[in-house]
Amino acid sequence: MKALAPILTVITAFAVVSLPGDAVAQQAAATFKYADGAPHPVTPWGDPDLQGMWPIMHLFATNLQRNPQYGDRQQLTDEEWKRAEAVLQAREQRYQEEIKTGKMNMGHWAESTTRSEATRLTSLTSYPANGRVPALTEKGKALAPSFRSDDTRTVFDSVEDFDAWDRCITRGLPSSMLPYNYNNGIQILQSPGYVVINLEMVHEARIVPVDGRPPLPGSIKQWMGESRGHWEGSTLVVETTNFNGRVHMIIAGIPGKPQGDWPSSANLKLTERFKRVSAKQIDYTMTIEDPEILTDKWTVSYPMYLDPSYFWNEYACHEGNTAVRNFIEASRFERGLNRDGSPRKAN
């Protein structure tokens, strides 16, 4: 029994200072409030509760970059908003017509927007003030040609001629938090010490520790970087570093994307903020810093809306996918080469 005494002492001490989950949540609820004074939901262990499905199809009609005609204005007028709303309605009409007729008219690339309403934003970019993505540095311009993809190249000889998304590896960041034609589901899950940002595209789960652990050594590089989170009041702040510098910063298909290839470097850093401002809305901001590639920092801001009815199916990218091989073989054939790259003999 003497051997058990220290263990029992520790357990007893822990029990004295610990609070039941409900009590912790009640204390937190008194601390975290919405702007209107309503209580912010909290988890049983006392963290602000951000959980749920937060898809971003409503961003389809908002360009990443602001049309210069708006200048520094961040909000659309009523008339301008009606035109943006018409863009979503047209997408939905194509989607529904394809289902009804069975004829492919590009509706299959347009995710349904029946539950969406266009934002009043003139652009997703909130900084710089002109709503435009900062220019590339000279090094960024020099690196751009090496960031290859099937959207910008016509000659293919190896897998290195395709980007990480072509190869079903990742969309990368910041692209994974930006709207695309389809698979725009974002799900937030929480457990003690962790927040998980689950992405429909490529089915990647961004596991974010919020327990105060130190960052990884800088020598460890990853496709999606390594995230660490902390709470500032009821706002979740996520900082992501340790990127491998092999992913496009902005991929093709994002509405209003700048032309050309946009590389990234291993020094890329993202700072995201998730602030739940009501039961059904999170205000999201993402600040991108990559001094090797961008001439200035860059911030994206948009609202996320809770949609409990949203669900996604399996995202199957590799299974039965022969696109990379077919691109290479077709490219070689067009250049008078055999499948193995040797010159094709004339008949």
Buried (B, 14 or more C-beta within 10 A) or exposed (E): EEEEEEEEEEEEEEEEEEEEBEEBBBEBBEEBEBEEEEEBBBBBBBBBBBBBBBBBBBBBBBBBBBEEEBEEBBEBEEEBBEEBBEBBEEBBBBBBEBEEEEEEEEBEBBBBBEEBEBBBBBBBBBBBEBBBBBEBBEEBEEBBEEBBBBBBBEEBEEEEBBBBBBBBBBBBBBBBBBBBBBBBBBBBBBEEBBBBBBBBBBBBEBBBBBEEEEBBEEEEBBBBBBBBBBEEEBBBBBBBBBBBBBBBBBBBBBBBBBEBBBBBBBBBBBBBBBBBBBEBBBBBBBBBBBBBBBEEBBBBBBBBBBBEEBEBEEBEBEEEEEEBEEBBBEBBEEEEBEEEEEEEEEE
